[in-house]
Structure formats: C-alpha cells, structure tokens
C-alpha cells in the first residue's frame, strides 16, 4: 500500500495569496490536487492522506499538515502551489519543483514528477530546486513542493484559468506518483459497462469537471456511455461520458444503468 500525503497550499481566504485580478491561489491549487486524488482512485493500493481543508475555508497550519503526514506514516508528501513574483502582471513564467537541501530521496521524487507537471502545464521548465520550506524540512518522508505557474504572469494565468489544463495536470501528477510506486490501474475488466439516460426535458453537459464550464444541451431519451464513474464536484457529482464531456450524476436528471 502506497500512502500518499498531498495538499493544496494555503486556504481560499489566506491573505496575499491572490492573482492581480483577485483570484485565489488555493482555488487553482485545489483543482490540480482534487483531480490528482480522483485519478489516483483508479489505481490499486493507493491510500490518500489529504493535508489541506478540502473546502478551503481553513488554512491548515503547516505543522498540522506535516504532523498528519508523519503520523500516517506516509511514503511521500506533495504540496501543490502556484507562484507569484511582484504581485503585478508581468511576463515571467514557468514551473518549478522544490525538495529539501541534501535530500536525495526528495530529489529522486522531484525528478520523477516534475517533468510531468512541466509537460501538462506547457510552460517554461524552471527546474528542480532546493529550499528550507517547512513542508520539506519537517516531513519524515520524501517531500516535494510544486509551483505550477505564476499567478501574476500574463502567460501562466491563461493556463491556470483553463480547467482542462488544471484537470490534465492533476492527472499527470497522479500518473507520475503511480509510476513512482509502480502502481497498477484497477482491473475493470469484469465490470459491466455503464450508461446514462437523460430523464429530464433538457440538460447541460460540461467541457470539464466544472459546473460553470457549460458545453452543449442534451435532451430527454438520449443515452451516453460512461467512461468515468460518479465522482464529487462542487457539492454534487458528475460522470464523464465517452465524448469526453461531463454530465450530472443526479438521479433527478439522469438514469444510470448497465446492460
């Protein structure tokens, strides 16, 4: 069993952790972390220890986070952040990953995960670096802190505002962690294929796992193949369907069945 301690940096109301437009760093961090946790659920022998408050309402103290990871005997720790430079818009850009100075195990973990985040974000590779951060220093296991991009970059913010990029970065993080541990995907070969039928007059689908990212309207009686089982999204649940779009999992609007 691989025990993975992971957390989105800060809380939604943490002072100063804003883009110049007022967007909250935790919201960007959370999109990646939530996606990573969801995708890790598709692997065998992966246990998740989430270190931040999943609602973002509380900025969990750093000592509480590392104590939780240490007490859980986690095998690795991943703290996910987005960077800032001056707090004013600029053209600086890039993704970087930190480990504790002198930590060979932290460096090894960074070398496995960092390239996947760089590729998924599609930004400049600022490299693997070292720092005396609390999350890296006080953890008993290999630990890394990732800065996905700059919130005050006119380049990077476009990626961060794109929910597809955030979702894909979370998947890349999950797959890299799975590769680090040699985890295998769960065998769904014996399970039945799932379908959803629209049982209301009309219904929105979504481009990403985001209730605000509307795609196209579908109508009563239409049936879609489910490729990702029900998972939580912002107070509700969604399915992902074969087209790649997402749809509500509420039984008030769809009927799930197998053949």
Secondary structure, 3 states (H helix, E strand, C coil): CEEEEEEECCCCCCCCCECCCCCEHHHHHHHHHHHHHHHHCCECCEEEEECCCCCCCCCCCHHHHHHHHHHCCCCEEEEEEEECCCCCCECCCCEEEEECCCCHHHHHHHHHHHHHHHHHHCCCEEEEEECCCHHHHCCCCEEEEEEEEECCECCHHHHHCCHHHHHHHHHHHHHHHHHHHCCCECCCCCCCCEEEEECCCEEEEECCCCCCCEEEEEECCCEEEEEEEEEEECCEEEEEECCCCEEECCCCCEEEEEC
